[in-house]
């Protein structure tokens, strides 16, 4: 086979890895009850695919093929361990628990494994920060660096949380199953949070050359739809609505050349009206139930934007009022920042800048790019050129996404910096 064919097959396997690897991993974790063995088996399966698919052709069901091969490779590993440590009493007891391994499932049953694993990882026996870090890393494929950016902590801290969570699961021998009705509420809030963090990484990627990662956004929406069936409630409706309304703007968020566009600059004719209609219906249903949880309130804010024909006609006072309700549910500096930006639109940039400066003075968001970007924009609108330049340079120093870097460089150049 020539080099061009090799490149083609490598690209095809890589694409399947991006789209299917976390689903395959979720199923292997369920089969083996062991994160590390499942990860080893996953990599063995893809290594086999790189060799066999160019020779034999792409299977009709690549995911089912990968699960079967990964399962067989995992059994081989277990057999080698069994032969090596057969005399060890502790291992003997362990093998009674997981040997022989269960048969691989039919392809139809695989799609729910990721939701099942979400509930396993979000068990109350695990500390919340550890359970969410574990799920984002193992189930959703985010790197420790990406998770660290979402939490504004060091990557080493996230890595330690993941290791501790795996150890705890092994120690407690936690079952891989969706909990019964009495246990669902205790875990559903964590599951929602994980799903939305995955969506956020897809909607606004934390690094790289692309503004969005569509695979993550779509997977988060898919999981939210499953969650709405498994554990229906108003706040899950609110979560799904929020993601649909935000994702509806995806095509308009960058120019044809890949430049970042602000909400006021976006071509609203590109917005996905079918997703907006579904999102609006879900928001209405959630609000009619009397719910005003954080996802429902954020979805209501997104709905105000979605229903506005253009930026100028946006009801910013209503958005400010909704953020004030959200602050009662989540009194965080990030929500305060979002309210300050809305206040600047409703009352003028000076009002917003006073709030932004108060947030910065508190010191909680010193390394948070959006607060410096917001301050730079407000200073620019107020004609405070030097203050704007300082803030834009600070935002640029924090930017790890190429479209963001180009945006801040363009703003600096416009101000003669």
N, C-alpha and C positions, 0 to 999 in steps of 0.2 A: 504494500500500500504506500502511496506517495505521501510526502509531507503535508500537502494540502488536505488530503483525506484525513490524516491524523489530526490536523487542526480542527477540521469540521467535526469530527467525532468528539474531540475534547470539549469543544464549545457546546455540543449537544448534551454531553454528560454533565457539564458545568451548569447548564440551564436547568436540567432535571434536578441536580443537587439543590439549586436555589429554590425550586418550586416544591420539591417533595421530601427533602432530607429530614425536616422537622416532623413531618407526619410519619415517616418511616421510623424515626427515632422514638416517637411517642408509642408506637405499636411495639417496638422491641423492648422498651422499658416495661410496658405492661406484661410482655411475655416472660421476661427474665426477672423482673423485680429488682433490677440492678442498673443504676445509671451508667457506671463505668463499663460494664460488660456490654450494655446496649450501644454505647458510643463506639467501643472497639468494633463491634459487629457491624455497625453502620459503615464505618470507614472500610472495613474488609469488603462489604458488599459493593461499595462504589469502586474500590480498587479492582474487583472482579469485573465490574461493568466496563471499565476502561479497556480491559483486555478482551472480553468476550463479545461486547456489542459490535465493535467494528468487524469482527469475524463472523458472527452469527446473525447480525441484524438487530434492530431495536425491538424489544418485546412488545406485544400488544398492550400489556399492562405493566409499564416500567416499575410502578410503585409496588405492585404485588410481587414482581420478580425480585426487587431489592429486599423486600421483607422476607421472602423465602430464603434467599441466599444469606442474608444477615442472620436469620434464625439458625440456619445450618452451621454457619461459621461460629456462632455463639455456642451451639451445642458442642462443636469440636473443642472450643476453649474450655468448656466445662468438663468435658471428658479428660482433657489433658490435666486439668487441675485435680480431677478425681483420682486419676492414676498416680499423680505425684504425691497427693496428700491423703490417700485412702485410709491410712492408719490413724489419722487425727480424729479424735472423737468429736471435736467441735465442728469440723467440716462434715463429718458424717451426719450430724444433726441438721446442718445447713442443707445438705443434699436431700435429706428426707423432705425438706420443705419445698424445694424447687426442682427435684428430679423425679421422673423425667419431665423435661420442659413441656408446656402445653403446645398443642399443634398451632401453626400459624393460622390466623383468621382468614376468612374469605375477604375479598377486596371490599365488598359492600359494608363490612363492619369496621373498616379502618378509619373512615372519616370522623368518627366520634372519639377516637383515641386521644386526640389533642385536648378536647374538652374534658375528657375523663382525667387526663394527666394534670390539667389545670386545677381541678378540684383536689387531686392528690397533693400537689405542691402547695396548695393554699390551705392545708389543714391547720387548725388552731394549735396543734402541738409544736409547730414551728414558729419562731419569732417572725413577725410580719415582714421586717426588712429582709430577712433571709429567704422567706418563702417567695417573695416577689422577685428578688434577684435570681433565685434558682430557676423560676419559671421563665423569666425573660431570657436567661442564658440557654437553658437546655431545651425548652419547648419552642421558643420563638427565634432562637439563633442570633440574638443580639450579642455583641462582644462585651467583655467586661468594661471596656472604655466607653461604649455607647450607654451602658446602664449607669456608669459612674456619672456621665454628663447629665443624665435625667435626674439623678439624685444629688448632684452637686457635691460629690465626694470623690475620694481617690479610687482608682481602679483596683489597687491592692485591697482596699476595704471590701469592695464588692466580691473579689475572689475569695476572701476569707469567709464571707457570709455564705457563698455557694458551697464551699467545702463543708462548713458546719451543718448546713441544711441536709446535704447528702448523708453525712454521718448520722444525723438524727433519724432520718428515714430508715437507714439500715438498722440502727439500734432498736427502734420501735417496731420494725417490720410492718410499716404502714401498708394497708391493702390498697391496690390500684383499682379503685371503683368510684363511681359517682355516689355521693352519700345519699342516705334516705331523706325523706321530706323533713324530718325533725332537725337534721344537721345542715340542710342547705343554707338557711339564712346566715349562719355563722361564717360560711365560707364565700357566699356569693359576692359580698362587698369586696373582698380581696381579688376575686376572679375578675370583677368589673374593672378594678384598678389596673390589673395586669393588662387586660385587653386594651384599655385606653392608653397605657404607656407604649404598648406595641404600635397602636395606631399613630401616636404622636411621633414615634421614630420614623414611621413611614411617611407621615404628612410633612414633617420638617426634619429631614435626616440630620443627624448630628455631625456628620463628616462626609467627605467625598466630593465628587464633581457634580452630583445631581441633587436638585432641591428635594425631590421626593423619592420614596422607595415604595412603588405601587404594590409589590408583593406583600409587604407588611401591612399596609392599609387595608388591602382586600382581605387578608387573613384575619385581621382584627374584626372586620365587619362580619365575616363568615362565622367567627366564634361567637360574636354577640348575637347573631341570629339563632345559633344553637342554644346559647344561654337563655334566650327569651322563651324557647320551647321547654328547656329543662327546668328552669326556675323563673317563671314569668312574674314580673312585678313592674311597677311604674318606673322605678329608677333604671331598670334594664332597658325599658322603652326609651327613657331619656338618653341613656348612653348610645344606643343604636341611632337614635335621631341625631344626636350631636355629631357622630362620625359621618353619617350620611350627608348632613348639611355642610360639614366642612369639606368632605371629599368631593362634593358636587362642584367646588370651585377649582379643582385640581388643574384643569386644562388652561385656566386663565392666570395662574400664579407666576408664570414665567413667560417672557417674550419668545418669539420664534428662534431667537439667537441664544436663549437660555438665561437671559437676564431676569433678576428678581423684580416682580411688580407688586407694589403695595395694593391694598384693597381698593383704594380710590382710583387706581390706574387700571384696574382689571376690566376686560371686556366681558360684561355680564351675559352677553349672548352665548358665550361659551360654557356657561354654567349648566350642569346636568339637571334639567328640569324634572326628570323622572325621580331622581334621588331627592331633590328638594321636595317634591310632592309627598313622597313616602316619609321623609323626615318631618315635614309639617304635620302630617296626620298622626305620627307617633308622639310629637310634642303635645299636640292637642289632647290626645288620649291620656298622656301622663299627667298633664295639668288638671284635666277634668277629674282625675282620681283624688285630687287634693295634695298630690306629692309636690315637694319643692326641694328635692335633694340636689346635690351639686351638679350632677350630669343633666338633670332636667332643666335646671336654671341656665346652665351653659348652652343647652340646646335651644332654650327660649331666646337667648341672646343671638345665637346663630340664625334663628328663624327671623328675627327683625332684619338682619342683613339680607337674608334670602328673599324676603318679601319687598325690599326696597328696589325700585326700578333703576336707581343710580345712587352714587355715593352722596350726592347733595341732599337727597330726600330721606336719608336715614334718620330715624327717630333716636337721636343720641341720648335724649333725656330718659327715654324708656330704657335704653341700654344701661345708663348710669343707675337707674332705680333697680334694675335686675342684678347688677353687680353688688349693690348694697345688700340685697337679699342673699346673694351668694357669700358675701363676707360674713354673714351671720352663720352660715353653714361651714364655711372654710375660711377662717380669719388668718390667711397667710399673706406674706408679702407679695407673692406672685399675683394673687387676686387683687390686692391693693394696687399693684402696678397696672393691671388691666383696667380697673376702675379709673385710675388717673388718666390713662390714655383716652378713655371714653369721655371723661370730664373735660379734657382739653378740646374735644370736638364739640361738646355741648355748650361750654362756658368760655372757651378761649384758651390759647396755649399757656398763658401765664398761670391760670388756675391749675392746669395739669402739671406744670413745672414745679409749683410749690409742693404738690403731692409727691412727685418723683424725687425731689431733693430730700424730702422727709424720709422716704424709703431708703435712699442711699445713706443718709445720716445714721440710720439705725444699724447699718453695716451688714444686714443679712443677705443682700444681693450684690455684694461688691464684685463678685466674679461672674455675674449673670448677664450675658450679652444683651438681652432685650431691654434691660433697664438703661444701659448706656446708649443703645440705639434710640430709645424713646427720648432721653434727655437731649441727645444731639439734634433730633428732629424738632423738638420744641424750641430749643435755643435758635436753631436756624430760622424757624418761623417768626421768632421774636427779634430777629436781626442781631443776635448776640453771636457774631461770627467766631470770635476766638473761643468762647465756651463750647460752641458747636464743634469746632475742629478738635478740641481736646477730647470731647465725648466720642466723636467719630473715630479718632485714633484708638481710643480705649476699646471701642466695639470691634474695630478691625483686629486688634491684638487678640481678641477672644474668639474671632470667627475661625471655624475649621471647615466650613462649607464654601466651596469655590464661588457659587453665585452670590453668597453674602459678602465675601471678600471683595468681589468686583463692585457690588452695590456701594459698599462703604468707600472704596477707592474713588468711585465716580462722584460721590457726594463731597469727598475731600477736595477733589479737583475742581468741582463747581464753586467751592468756597475759596479757591485760590491757595489751598494748603499745600 
